[in-house]
Amino acid sequence: MKVLLPLTVSCITLALCQAACFLTLPTLEIRNGAMVPQDGCIDAYDKKKYPFESEWNTAHCLRCSCRVTGMECCTRFGGIADVQGCNGVVDFETCTYKFYSLDNPEEPCFEASETKSIHISDPK
């Protein structure tokens, strides 16, 4: 229950931002009947605990850092990508965008070797 509210807030924030950063504030834990601050950060995705001043990459293409002030995670694939006539989809294996035709979702808009003008919006 202690992580449900921060996890929900983090998920909503990430969904609204689409491609950005989000901060999870530290919480207090109850130990032996007393409230004490966390001694690290718990990644909502892999449930691992990370010490303060650490950084890691998640399987969901996020770059996270744990600080006393909270855990900050940012997408590794940049801002919101826009290619006219194409739909951008995040490839979670490479943490990059792949673009497919709006008319035929199975057809790539261009090959990786082609040069294409891609507009990436910085959501900050």
Secondary structure by P-SEA (a helix, b strand, c coil): ccaaaaaaaaaaaaaaacbbbbbbcbbbbbccccccccccccccccccccccccccccccbbbbbbcccbbbbbbccccccccccbbbbbcccccbbbbbbccccccccccccbbbbbbbbccc
